[in-house]
Amino acid sequence: MPKYSAASLFFALGDPTRLRVVSRLCEKPASVSELAAPFRMALPSFLQHLKVLEDSRWISSSKVGRVRICRINPAALTQVSGWLEYQRESWEKRLDRMDEYLLKLKSEEENAES
């Protein structure tokens, strides 16, 4: 499966409706009508949200008889998790370097006062 950007994944979650749909699909697959039921919007509007989620590869859908079933794409969760882990490690390294620098400054200050 091709990689897709974390930006498109986060953009898709930037809307509360889409975030709720992804959260719901993390529990189990659901039909479009099941997913649309809690929202007060016309079906065509809701389908636009599903299209954004499919285009960003958060979800996939397939037709089973006359019903379209949506499923979460676990690779999207892995992609976001990897991006977040990279950011966490990067910030930890930066904070460690800043801590070392501040300790060095404190040590130099204490030596200057002696």
VEXMI-925623 format. One record per residue: residue number from 0; chain; x, y, z of N, C-alpha, C in turn. Coordinates in nm, 4 decimals. Example, Ala and Ser with C-alpha at 12.3 -4.5 7.8 and 13.67 -1.06 7.14 Angstrom:
BEGIN
resi:0 | chain:A | n_xx:1.3190 | n_yy:-0.5690 | n_zz:0.7800 | ca_xx:1.2300 | ca_yy:-0.4500 | ca_zz:0.7800 | c_xx:1.3200 | c_yy:-0.3300 | c_zz:0.7800
resi:1 | chain:A | n_xx:1.2850 | n_yy:-0.2250 | n_zz:0.7080 | ca_xx:1.3670 | ca_yy:-0.1060 | ca_zz:0.7140 | c_xx:1.2900 | c_yy:0.0030 | c_zz:0.7870
// end
This chain:
BEGIN
resi:0 | chain:A | n_xx:0.0845 | n_yy:-0.1182 | n_zz:0.0000 | ca_xx:0.0000 | ca_yy:0.0000 | ca_zz:0.0000 | c_xx:0.0884 | c_yy:0.1238 | c_zz:0.0000
resi:1 | chain:A | n_xx:0.0595 | n_yy:0.2208 | n_zz:-0.0849 | ca_xx:0.1436 | ca_yy:0.3400 | ca_zz:-0.0902 | c_xx:0.1292 | c_yy:0.4240 | c_zz:0.0362
resi:2 | chain:A | n_xx:0.2361 | n_yy:0.4922 | n_zz:0.0680 | ca_xx:0.2326 | ca_yy:0.5825 | ca_zz:0.1828 | c_xx:0.1526 | c_yy:0.7070 | c_zz:0.1457
resi:3 | chain:A | n_xx:0.0886 | n_yy:0.7656 | n_zz:0.2433 | ca_xx:0.0170 | ca_yy:0.8896 | ca_zz:0.2232 | c_xx:0.0584 | c_yy:0.9812 | c_zz:0.3357
resi:4 | chain:A | n_xx:0.0418 | n_yy:1.1079 | n_zz:0.3162 | ca_xx:0.0979 | ca_yy:1.2024 | ca_zz:0.4114 | c_xx:0.0163 | c_yy:1.2099 | c_zz:0.5396
resi:5 | chain:A | n_xx:0.0890 | n_yy:1.2337 | n_zz:0.6477 | ca_xx:0.0228 | ca_yy:1.2550 | ca_zz:0.7758 | c_xx:-0.0656 | c_yy:1.3788 | c_zz:0.7679
resi:6 | chain:A | n_xx:-0.0258 | n_yy:1.4760 | n_zz:0.6857 | ca_xx:-0.1057 | ca_yy:1.5983 | ca_zz:0.6731 | c_xx:-0.2462 | c_yy:1.5674 | c_zz:0.6224
resi:7 | chain:A | n_xx:-0.2573 | n_yy:1.4815 | n_zz:0.5219 | ca_xx:-0.3913 | ca_yy:1.4493 | ca_zz:0.4698 | c_xx:-0.4716 | c_yy:1.3705 | c_zz:0.5719
resi:8 | chain:A | n_xx:-0.4039 | n_yy:1.2876 | n_zz:0.6500 | ca_xx:-0.4742 | ca_yy:1.2124 | ca_zz:0.7541 | c_xx:-0.5278 | c_yy:1.3066 | c_zz:0.8618
resi:9 | chain:A | n_xx:-0.4436 | n_yy:1.4015 | n_zz:0.9050 | ca_xx:-0.4881 | ca_yy:1.4957 | ca_zz:1.0080 | c_xx:-0.5934 | c_yy:1.5918 | c_zz:0.9540
resi:10 | chain:A | n_xx:-0.5787 | n_yy:1.6333 | n_zz:0.8289 | ca_xx:-0.6797 | ca_yy:1.7199 | ca_zz:0.7682 | c_xx:-0.8165 | c_yy:1.6525 | c_zz:0.7727
resi:11 | chain:A | n_xx:-0.8206 | n_yy:1.5260 | n_zz:0.7387 | ca_xx:-0.9477 | ca_yy:1.4535 | ca_zz:0.7369 | c_xx:-1.0113 | c_yy:1.4491 | c_zz:0.8752
resi:12 | chain:A | n_xx:-0.9306 | n_yy:1.4461 | n_zz:0.9787 | ca_xx:-0.9842 | ca_yy:1.4425 | ca_zz:1.1152 | c_xx:-1.0155 | c_yy:1.5813 | c_zz:1.1698
resi:13 | chain:A | n_xx:-0.9861 | n_yy:1.6841 | n_zz:1.0925 | ca_xx:-1.0090 | ca_yy:1.8209 | ca_zz:1.1369 | c_xx:-1.1545 | c_yy:1.8586 | c_zz:1.1490
resi:14 | chain:A | n_xx:-1.2415 | n_yy:1.7761 | n_zz:1.0972 | ca_xx:-1.3850 | ca_yy:1.8023 | ca_zz:1.1057 | c_xx:-1.4452 | c_yy:1.7090 | c_zz:1.2120
resi:15 | chain:A | n_xx:-1.5263 | n_yy:1.7621 | n_zz:1.3030 | ca_xx:-1.5831 | ca_yy:1.6791 | ca_zz:1.4102 | c_xx:-1.6657 | c_yy:1.5599 | c_zz:1.3597
resi:16 | chain:A | n_xx:-1.7358 | n_yy:1.5784 | n_zz:1.2494 | ca_xx:-1.8152 | ca_yy:1.4686 | ca_zz:1.1943 | c_xx:-1.7245 | c_yy:1.3535 | c_zz:1.1524
resi:17 | chain:A | n_xx:-1.6200 | n_yy:1.3865 | n_zz:1.0810 | ca_xx:-1.5288 | ca_yy:1.2825 | ca_zz:1.0338 | c_xx:-1.4548 | c_yy:1.2166 | c_zz:1.1497
resi:18 | chain:A | n_xx:-1.4186 | n_yy:1.2942 | n_zz:1.2493 | ca_xx:-1.3520 | ca_yy:1.2384 | ca_zz:1.3667 | c_xx:-1.4436 | c_yy:1.1378 | c_zz:1.4368
resi:19 | chain:A | n_xx:-1.5711 | n_yy:1.1724 | n_zz:1.4496 | ca_xx:-1.6666 | ca_yy:1.0802 | ca_zz:1.5123 | c_xx:-1.6850 | c_yy:0.9538 | c_zz:1.4292
resi:20 | chain:A | n_xx:-1.6854 | n_yy:0.9674 | n_zz:1.2979 | ca_xx:-1.6991 | ca_yy:0.8502 | ca_zz:1.2108 | c_xx:-1.5795 | c_yy:0.7577 | c_zz:1.2291
resi:21 | chain:A | n_xx:-1.4594 | n_yy:0.8132 | n_zz:1.2294 | ca_xx:-1.3393 | ca_yy:0.7308 | ca_zz:1.2478 | c_xx:-1.3425 | c_yy:0.6631 | c_zz:1.3847
resi:22 | chain:A | n_xx:-1.3799 | n_yy:0.7376 | n_zz:1.4880 | ca_xx:-1.3891 | ca_yy:0.6790 | ca_zz:1.6216 | c_xx:-1.4882 | c_yy:0.5638 | c_zz:1.6243
resi:23 | chain:A | n_xx:-1.6010 | n_yy:0.5831 | n_zz:1.5583 | ca_xx:-1.7030 | ca_yy:0.4780 | ca_zz:1.5530 | c_xx:-1.6520 | c_yy:0.3555 | c_zz:1.4791
resi:24 | chain:A | n_xx:-1.5821 | n_yy:0.3770 | n_zz:1.3681 | ca_xx:-1.5330 | ca_yy:0.2640 | ca_zz:1.2894 | c_xx:-1.4166 | c_yy:0.1917 | c_zz:1.3574
resi:25 | chain:A | n_xx:-1.3510 | n_yy:0.2548 | n_zz:1.4527 | ca_xx:-1.2476 | ca_yy:0.1857 | ca_zz:1.5298 | c_xx:-1.3097 | c_yy:0.0744 | c_zz:1.6149
resi:26 | chain:A | n_xx:-1.4370 | n_yy:0.0876 | n_zz:1.6461 | ca_xx:-1.5070 | ca_yy:-0.0157 | ca_zz:1.7229 | c_xx:-1.5376 | c_yy:-0.1367 | c_zz:1.6356
resi:27 | chain:A | n_xx:-1.5994 | n_yy:-0.1125 | n_zz:1.5195 | ca_xx:-1.6321 | ca_yy:-0.2211 | ca_zz:1.4262 | c_xx:-1.6839 | c_yy:-0.1601 | c_zz:1.2963
resi:28 | chain:A | n_xx:-1.6804 | n_yy:-0.2376 | n_zz:1.1866 | ca_xx:-1.7338 | ca_yy:-0.1880 | ca_zz:1.0593 | c_xx:-1.8820 | c_yy:-0.1533 | c_zz:1.0723
resi:29 | chain:A | n_xx:-1.9271 | n_yy:-0.0637 | n_zz:0.9835 | ca_xx:-2.0681 | ca_yy:-0.0216 | ca_zz:0.9883 | c_xx:-2.1140 | c_yy:0.0177 | c_zz:0.8488
resi:30 | chain:A | n_xx:-2.2448 | n_yy:0.0099 | n_zz:0.8302 | ca_xx:-2.3029 | ca_yy:0.0536 | ca_zz:0.7032 | c_xx:-2.3082 | c_yy:0.2060 | c_zz:0.7009
resi:31 | chain:A | n_xx:-2.3209 | n_yy:0.2591 | n_zz:0.5812 | ca_xx:-2.3310 | ca_yy:0.4041 | ca_zz:0.5664 | c_xx:-2.4511 | c_yy:0.4563 | c_zz:0.6445
resi:32 | chain:A | n_xx:-2.5630 | n_yy:0.3868 | n_zz:0.6373 | ca_xx:-2.6826 | ca_yy:0.4339 | ca_zz:0.7090 | c_xx:-2.6617 | c_yy:0.4307 | c_zz:0.8605
resi:33 | chain:A | n_xx:-2.5900 | n_yy:0.3309 | n_zz:0.9118 | ca_xx:-2.5591 | ca_yy:0.3272 | ca_zz:1.0553 | c_xx:-2.4707 | c_yy:0.4454 | c_zz:1.0940
resi:34 | chain:A | n_xx:-2.3729 | n_yy:0.4737 | n_zz:1.0107 | ca_xx:-2.2817 | ca_yy:0.5842 | ca_zz:1.0399 | c_xx:-2.3516 | c_yy:0.7193 | c_zz:1.0324
resi:35 | chain:A | n_xx:-2.4427 | n_yy:0.7337 | n_zz:0.9378 | ca_xx:-2.5109 | ca_yy:0.8617 | ca_zz:0.9169 | c_xx:-2.6178 | c_yy:0.8893 | c_zz:1.0219
resi:36 | chain:A | n_xx:-2.6714 | n_yy:0.7849 | n_zz:1.0835 | ca_xx:-2.7865 | ca_yy:0.7998 | ca_zz:1.1743 | c_xx:-2.7698 | c_yy:0.9066 | c_zz:1.2833
resi:37 | chain:A | n_xx:-2.6559 | n_yy:0.9156 | n_zz:1.3523 | ca_xx:-2.6451 | ca_yy:1.0140 | ca_zz:1.4609 | c_xx:-2.6327 | c_yy:1.1597 | c_zz:1.4157
resi:38 | chain:A | n_xx:-2.6139 | n_yy:1.1822 | n_zz:1.2868 | ca_xx:-2.5869 | ca_yy:1.3173 | ca_zz:1.2388 | c_xx:-2.7106 | c_yy:1.3791 | c_zz:1.1758
resi:39 | chain:A | n_xx:-2.7302 | n_yy:1.5054 | n_zz:1.2039 | ca_xx:-2.8428 | ca_yy:1.5793 | ca_zz:1.1460 | c_xx:-2.7971 | c_yy:1.6489 | c_zz:1.0196
resi:40 | chain:A | n_xx:-2.7854 | n_yy:1.5722 | n_zz:0.9133 | ca_xx:-2.7486 | ca_yy:1.6301 | ca_zz:0.7844 | c_xx:-2.8037 | c_yy:1.5403 | c_zz:0.6750
resi:41 | chain:A | n_xx:-2.8179 | n_yy:1.5987 | n_zz:0.5600 | ca_xx:-2.8665 | ca_yy:1.5231 | ca_zz:0.4446 | c_xx:-2.7626 | c_yy:1.4171 | c_zz:0.4069
resi:42 | chain:A | n_xx:-2.8104 | n_yy:1.3048 | n_zz:0.3547 | ca_xx:-2.7206 | ca_yy:1.1959 | ca_zz:0.3175 | c_xx:-2.6123 | c_yy:1.2399 | c_zz:0.2184
resi:43 | chain:A | n_xx:-2.6446 | n_yy:1.3197 | n_zz:0.1150 | ca_xx:-2.5372 | ca_yy:1.3636 | ca_zz:0.0246 | c_xx:-2.4252 | c_yy:1.4397 | c_zz:0.0967
resi:44 | chain:A | n_xx:-2.4608 | n_yy:1.5191 | n_zz:0.1948 | ca_xx:-2.3589 | ca_yy:1.5916 | ca_zz:0.2725 | c_xx:-2.2744 | c_yy:1.4937 | c_zz:0.3532
resi:45 | chain:A | n_xx:-2.3387 | n_yy:1.3952 | n_zz:0.4124 | ca_xx:-2.2658 | ca_yy:1.2957 | ca_zz:0.4895 | c_xx:-2.1725 | c_yy:1.2145 | c_zz:0.3987
resi:46 | chain:A | n_xx:-2.2197 | n_yy:1.1832 | n_zz:0.2797 | ca_xx:-2.1381 | ca_yy:1.1064 | ca_zz:0.1854 | c_xx:-2.0113 | c_yy:1.1832 | c_zz:0.1460
resi:47 | chain:A | n_xx:-2.0191 | n_yy:1.3165 | n_zz:0.1445 | ca_xx:-1.8988 | ca_yy:1.3963 | ca_zz:0.1165 | c_xx:-1.7934 | c_yy:1.3749 | c_zz:0.2260
resi:48 | chain:A | n_xx:-1.8390 | n_yy:1.3644 | n_zz:0.3512 | ca_xx:-1.7464 | ca_yy:1.3366 | ca_zz:0.4610 | c_xx:-1.6812 | c_yy:1.2001 | c_zz:0.4421
resi:49 | chain:A | n_xx:-1.7610 | n_yy:1.1014 | n_zz:0.4039 | ca_xx:-1.7056 | ca_yy:0.9681 | ca_zz:0.3813 | c_xx:-1.6052 | c_yy:0.9695 | c_zz:0.2669
resi:50 | chain:A | n_xx:-1.6316 | n_yy:1.0499 | n_zz:0.1647 | ca_xx:-1.5384 | ca_yy:1.0598 | ca_zz:0.0520 | c_xx:-1.4035 | c_yy:1.1161 | c_zz:0.0973
resi:51 | chain:A | n_xx:-1.4065 | n_yy:1.2175 | n_zz:0.1822 | ca_xx:-1.2816 | ca_yy:1.2741 | ca_zz:0.2349 | c_xx:-1.2055 | c_yy:1.1667 | c_zz:0.3132
resi:52 | chain:A | n_xx:-1.2767 | n_yy:1.0903 | n_zz:0.3935 | ca_xx:-1.2119 | ca_yy:0.9850 | ca_zz:0.4713 | c_xx:-1.1556 | c_yy:0.8747 | c_zz:0.3815
resi:53 | chain:A | n_xx:-1.2273 | n_yy:0.8424 | n_zz:0.2759 | ca_xx:-1.1762 | ca_yy:0.7408 | ca_zz:0.1820 | c_xx:-1.0574 | c_yy:0.7949 | c_zz:0.1024
resi:54 | chain:A | n_xx:-1.0668 | n_yy:0.9182 | n_zz:0.0574 | ca_xx:-0.9568 | ca_yy:0.9781 | ca_zz:-0.0198 | c_xx:-0.8289 | c_yy:0.9878 | c_zz:0.0630
resi:55 | chain:A | n_xx:-0.8426 | n_yy:1.0127 | n_zz:0.1920 | ca_xx:-0.7254 | ca_yy:1.0219 | ca_zz:0.2788 | c_xx:-0.6843 | c_yy:0.8837 | c_zz:0.3312
resi:56 | chain:A | n_xx:-0.7606 | n_yy:0.7840 | n_zz:0.2948 | ca_xx:-0.7355 | ca_yy:0.6433 | ca_zz:0.3281 | c_xx:-0.7542 | c_yy:0.6102 | c_zz:0.4756
resi:57 | chain:A | n_xx:-0.8354 | n_yy:0.6888 | n_zz:0.5454 | ca_xx:-0.8732 | ca_yy:0.6516 | ca_zz:0.6814 | c_xx:-0.9656 | c_yy:0.5309 | c_zz:0.6787
resi:58 | chain:A | n_xx:-1.0536 | n_yy:0.5277 | n_zz:0.5782 | ca_xx:-1.1512 | ca_yy:0.4196 | ca_zz:0.5707 | c_xx:-1.1525 | c_yy:0.3600 | c_zz:0.4299
resi:59 | chain:A | n_xx:-1.2106 | n_yy:0.2424 | n_zz:0.4219 | ca_xx:-1.2399 | ca_yy:0.1815 | ca_zz:0.2925 | c_xx:-1.3841 | c_yy:0.1344 | c_zz:0.2994
resi:60 | chain:A | n_xx:-1.4441 | n_yy:0.1162 | n_zz:0.1841 | ca_xx:-1.5816 | ca_yy:0.0685 | ca_zz:0.1836 | c_xx:-1.5979 | c_yy:-0.0355 | c_zz:0.0735
resi:61 | chain:A | n_xx:-1.6952 | n_yy:-0.1205 | n_zz:0.0938 | ca_xx:-1.7267 | ca_yy:-0.2226 | ca_zz:-0.0056 | c_xx:-1.8762 | c_yy:-0.2473 | c_zz:-0.0016
resi:62 | chain:A | n_xx:-1.9244 | n_yy:-0.2926 | n_zz:-0.1122 | ca_xx:-2.0669 | ca_yy:-0.3166 | ca_zz:-0.1224 | c_xx:-2.0939 | c_yy:-0.4633 | c_zz:-0.0915
resi:63 | chain:A | n_xx:-2.1867 | n_yy:-0.4859 | n_zz:-0.0006 | ca_xx:-2.2305 | ca_yy:-0.6207 | ca_zz:0.0354 | c_xx:-2.3800 | c_yy:-0.6251 | c_zz:0.0060
resi:64 | chain:A | n_xx:-2.4153 | n_yy:-0.6840 | n_zz:-0.1061 | ca_xx:-2.5550 | ca_yy:-0.6795 | ca_zz:-0.1491 | c_xx:-2.5906 | c_yy:-0.5374 | c_zz:-0.1867
resi:65 | chain:A | n_xx:-2.6907 | n_yy:-0.4824 | n_zz:-0.1194 | ca_xx:-2.7337 | ca_yy:-0.3446 | ca_zz:-0.1457 | c_xx:-2.6799 | c_yy:-0.2459 | c_zz:-0.0421
resi:66 | chain:A | n_xx:-2.5947 | n_yy:-0.2957 | n_zz:0.0460 | ca_xx:-2.5464 | ca_yy:-0.2146 | ca_zz:0.1575 | c_xx:-2.3974 | c_yy:-0.1860 | c_zz:0.1403
resi:67 | chain:A | n_xx:-2.3582 | n_yy:-0.0607 | n_zz:0.1608 | ca_xx:-2.2168 | ca_yy:-0.0230 | ca_zz:0.1570 | c_xx:-2.1651 | c_yy:-0.0262 | c_zz:0.3006
resi:68 | chain:A | n_xx:-2.0616 | n_yy:-0.1074 | n_zz:0.3224 | ca_xx:-2.0011 | ca_yy:-0.1236 | ca_zz:0.4544 | c_xx:-1.8680 | c_yy:-0.0495 | c_zz:0.4577
resi:69 | chain:A | n_xx:-1.8479 | n_yy:0.0290 | n_zz:0.5629 | ca_xx:-1.7233 | ca_yy:0.1041 | ca_zz:0.5811 | c_xx:-1.6403 | c_yy:0.0383 | c_zz:0.6910
resi:70 | chain:A | n_xx:-1.5085 | n_yy:0.0406 | n_zz:0.6699 | ca_xx:-1.4138 | ca_yy:-0.0160 | ca_zz:0.7656 | c_xx:-1.2986 | c_yy:0.0819 | c_zz:0.7860
resi:71 | chain:A | n_xx:-1.2432 | n_yy:0.0778 | n_zz:0.9053 | ca_xx:-1.1250 | ca_yy:0.1590 | ca_zz:0.9334 | c_xx:-1.0058 | c_yy:0.0963 | c_zz:0.8619
resi:72 | chain:A | n_xx:-0.9126 | n_yy:0.1772 | n_zz:0.8190 | ca_xx:-0.7899 | ca_yy:0.1294 | ca_zz:0.7561 | c_xx:-0.6810 | c_yy:0.1323 | c_zz:0.8628
resi:73 | chain:A | n_xx:-0.6411 | n_yy:0.0176 | n_zz:0.9167 | ca_xx:-0.5406 | ca_yy:0.0166 | ca_zz:1.0234 | c_xx:-0.4085 | c_yy:0.0808 | c_zz:0.9832
resi:74 | chain:A | n_xx:-0.3750 | n_yy:0.0799 | n_zz:0.8544 | ca_xx:-0.2497 | ca_yy:0.1413 | ca_zz:0.8100 | c_xx:-0.2496 | c_yy:0.2913 | c_zz:0.8382
resi:75 | chain:A | n_xx:-0.3661 | n_yy:0.3546 | n_zz:0.8328 | ca_xx:-0.3735 | ca_yy:0.4982 | ca_zz:0.8630 | c_xx:-0.3392 | c_yy:0.5224 | c_zz:1.0096
resi:76 | chain:A | n_xx:-0.3889 | n_yy:0.4368 | n_zz:1.0976 | ca_xx:-0.3572 | ca_yy:0.4495 | ca_zz:1.2398 | c_xx:-0.2072 | c_yy:0.4308 | c_zz:1.2629
resi:77 | chain:A | n_xx:-0.1480 | n_yy:0.3360 | n_zz:1.1913 | ca_xx:-0.0042 | ca_yy:0.3121 | ca_zz:1.2027 | c_xx:0.0743 | c_yy:0.4328 | c_zz:1.1526
resi:78 | chain:A | n_xx:0.0288 | n_yy:0.4907 | n_zz:1.0420 | ca_xx:0.0962 | ca_yy:0.6085 | ca_zz:0.9851 | c_xx:0.0936 | c_yy:0.7253 | c_zz:1.0845
resi:79 | chain:A | n_xx:-0.0219 | n_yy:0.7522 | n_zz:1.1421 | ca_xx:-0.0344 | ca_yy:0.8623 | ca_zz:1.2378 | c_xx:0.0468 | c_yy:0.8327 | c_zz:1.3633
resi:80 | chain:A | n_xx:0.0409 | n_yy:0.7100 | n_zz:1.4095 | ca_xx:0.1172 | ca_yy:0.6708 | ca_zz:1.5281 | c_xx:0.2670 | c_yy:0.6897 | c_zz:1.5051
resi:81 | chain:A | n_xx:0.3144 | n_yy:0.6504 | n_zz:1.3875 | ca_xx:0.4560 | ca_yy:0.6678 | ca_zz:1.3549 | c_xx:0.4963 | c_yy:0.8140 | c_zz:1.3507
resi:82 | chain:A | n_xx:0.4099 | n_yy:0.8977 | n_zz:1.2936 | ca_xx:0.4387 | ca_yy:1.0413 | ca_zz:1.2868 | c_xx:0.4450 | c_yy:1.1008 | c_zz:1.4276
resi:83 | chain:A | n_xx:0.3490 | n_yy:1.0632 | n_zz:1.5122 | ca_xx:0.3470 | ca_yy:1.1148 | ca_zz:1.6494 | c_xx:0.4692 | c_yy:1.0681 | c_zz:1.7278
resi:84 | chain:A | n_xx:0.5087 | n_yy:0.9442 | n_zz:1.7086 | ca_xx:0.6269 | ca_yy:0.8913 | ca_zz:1.7770 | c_xx:0.7525 | c_yy:0.9674 | c_zz:1.7336
resi:85 | chain:A | n_xx:0.7641 | n_yy:0.9947 | n_zz:1.6043 | ca_xx:0.8771 | ca_yy:1.0719 | ca_zz:1.5539 | c_xx:0.8806 | c_yy:1.2103 | c_zz:1.6199
resi:86 | chain:A | n_xx:0.7638 | n_yy:1.2752 | n_zz:1.6294 | ca_xx:0.7569 | ca_yy:1.4079 | ca_zz:1.6911 | c_xx:0.7943 | c_yy:1.4018 | c_zz:1.8391
resi:87 | chain:A | n_xx:0.7467 | n_yy:1.2993 | n_zz:1.9091 | ca_xx:0.7786 | ca_yy:1.2843 | ca_zz:2.0513 | c_xx:0.9293 | c_yy:1.2685 | c_zz:2.0708
resi:88 | chain:A | n_xx:0.9905 | n_yy:1.1815 | n_zz:1.9923 | ca_xx:1.1348 | ca_yy:1.1594 | ca_zz:2.0037 | c_xx:1.2123 | c_yy:1.2866 | c_zz:1.9723
resi:89 | chain:A | n_xx:1.1695 | n_yy:1.3581 | n_zz:1.8714 | ca_xx:1.2356 | ca_yy:1.4827 | ca_zz:1.8334 | c_xx:1.2303 | c_yy:1.5843 | c_zz:1.9471
resi:90 | chain:A | n_xx:1.1126 | n_yy:1.5995 | n_zz:2.0084 | ca_xx:1.0996 | ca_yy:1.6957 | ca_zz:2.1172 | c_xx:1.1763 | c_yy:1.6513 | c_zz:2.2412
resi:91 | chain:A | n_xx:1.1802 | n_yy:1.5225 | n_zz:2.2677 | ca_xx:1.2585 | ca_yy:1.4751 | ca_zz:2.3821 | c_xx:1.4062 | c_yy:1.5074 | c_zz:2.3631
resi:92 | chain:A | n_xx:1.4580 | n_yy:1.4878 | n_zz:2.2426 | ca_xx:1.5985 | ca_yy:1.5201 | ca_zz:2.2142 | c_xx:1.6241 | c_yy:1.6691 | c_zz:2.2315
resi:93 | chain:A | n_xx:1.5330 | n_yy:1.7513 | n_zz:2.1809 | ca_xx:1.5498 | ca_yy:1.8967 | ca_zz:2.1949 | c_xx:1.5491 | c_yy:1.9386 | c_zz:2.3415
resi:94 | chain:A | n_xx:1.4567 | n_yy:1.8825 | n_zz:2.4169 | ca_xx:1.4484 | ca_yy:1.9181 | ca_zz:2.5592 | c_xx:1.5707 | c_yy:1.8685 | c_zz:2.6354
resi:95 | chain:A | n_xx:1.6211 | n_yy:1.7523 | n_zz:2.6001 | ca_xx:1.7432 | ca_yy:1.7012 | ca_zz:2.6633 | c_xx:1.8609 | c_yy:1.7942 | c_zz:2.6349
resi:96 | chain:A | n_xx:1.8744 | n_yy:1.8403 | n_zz:2.5096 | ca_xx:1.9825 | ca_yy:1.9332 | ca_zz:2.4745 | c_xx:1.9679 | c_yy:2.0652 | c_zz:2.5506
resi:97 | chain:A | n_xx:1.8451 | n_yy:2.1139 | n_zz:2.5640 | ca_xx:1.8232 | ca_yy:2.2381 | ca_zz:2.6367 | c_xx:1.8573 | c_yy:2.2192 | c_zz:2.7845
resi:98 | chain:A | n_xx:1.8218 | n_yy:2.1056 | n_zz:2.8398 | ca_xx:1.8531 | ca_yy:2.0764 | ca_zz:2.9795 | c_xx:2.0049 | c_yy:2.0746 | c_zz:3.0002
resi:99 | chain:A | n_xx:2.0773 | n_yy:2.0081 | n_zz:2.9091 | ca_xx:2.2227 | ca_yy:2.0041 | ca_zz:2.9176 | c_xx:2.2811 | c_yy:2.1451 | c_zz:2.9102
resi:100 | chain:A | n_xx:2.2291 | n_yy:2.2268 | n_zz:2.8212 | ca_xx:2.2771 | ca_yy:2.3637 | ca_zz:2.8045 | c_xx:2.2527 | c_yy:2.4452 | c_zz:2.9317
resi:101 | chain:A | n_xx:2.1333 | n_yy:2.4331 | n_zz:2.9881 | ca_xx:2.1017 | ca_yy:2.5081 | ca_zz:3.1095 | c_xx:2.1871 | c_yy:2.4628 | c_zz:3.2277
resi:102 | chain:A | n_xx:2.2118 | n_yy:2.3325 | n_zz:3.2376 | ca_xx:2.2994 | ca_yy:2.2827 | ca_zz:3.3440 | c_xx:2.4416 | c_yy:2.3348 | c_zz:3.3261
resi:103 | chain:A | n_xx:2.4877 | n_yy:2.3426 | n_zz:3.2016 | ca_xx:2.6212 | ca_yy:2.3956 | ca_zz:3.1719 | c_xx:2.6286 | c_yy:2.5424 | c_zz:3.2113
resi:104 | chain:A | n_xx:2.5243 | n_yy:2.6210 | n_zz:3.1753 | ca_xx:2.5225 | ca_yy:2.7631 | ca_zz:3.2128 | c_xx:2.5242 | c_yy:2.7801 | c_zz:3.3646
resi:105 | chain:A | n_xx:2.4473 | n_yy:2.6983 | n_zz:3.4331 | ca_xx:2.4418 | ca_yy:2.7069 | ca_zz:3.5799 | c_xx:2.5779 | c_yy:2.6743 | c_zz:3.6391
resi:106 | chain:A | n_xx:2.6421 | n_yy:2.5714 | n_zz:3.5844 | ca_xx:2.7741 | ca_yy:2.5323 | ca_zz:3.6333 | c_xx:2.8759 | c_yy:2.6436 | c_zz:3.6094
resi:107 | chain:A | n_xx:2.8722 | n_yy:2.7030 | n_zz:3.4903 | ca_xx:2.9635 | ca_yy:2.8125 | ca_zz:3.4590 | c_xx:2.9387 | c_yy:2.9313 | c_zz:3.5501
resi:108 | chain:A | n_xx:2.8138 | n_yy:2.9590 | n_zz:3.5797 | ca_xx:2.7785 | ca_yy:3.0710 | ca_zz:3.6687 | c_xx:2.8296 | c_yy:3.0454 | c_zz:3.8094
resi:109 | chain:A | n_xx:2.8139 | n_yy:2.9223 | n_zz:3.8567 | ca_xx:2.8605 | ca_yy:2.8885 | ca_zz:3.9898 | c_xx:3.0141 | c_yy:2.8967 | c_zz:3.9977
resi:110 | chain:A | n_xx:3.0824 | n_yy:2.8538 | n_zz:3.8916 | ca_xx:3.2281 | ca_yy:2.8619 | ca_zz:3.8884 | c_xx:3.2752 | c_yy:3.0064 | c_zz:3.8846
resi:111 | chain:A | n_xx:3.2005 | n_yy:3.0921 | n_zz:3.8141 | ca_xx:3.2384 | ca_yy:3.2347 | ca_zz:3.8053 | c_xx:3.2214 | c_yy:3.3033 | c_zz:3.9402
resi:112 | chain:A | n_xx:3.1254 | n_yy:3.2597 | n_zz:4.0197 | ca_xx:3.1006 | ca_yy:3.3212 | ca_zz:4.1486 | c_xx:3.2021 | c_yy:3.2756 | c_zz:4.2528
resi:113 | chain:A | n_xx:3.2659 | n_yy:3.1616 | n_zz:4.2283 | ca_xx:3.3628 | ca_yy:3.1090 | ca_zz:4.3258 | c_xx:3.4932 | c_yy:3.1828 | c_zz:4.3266
// end
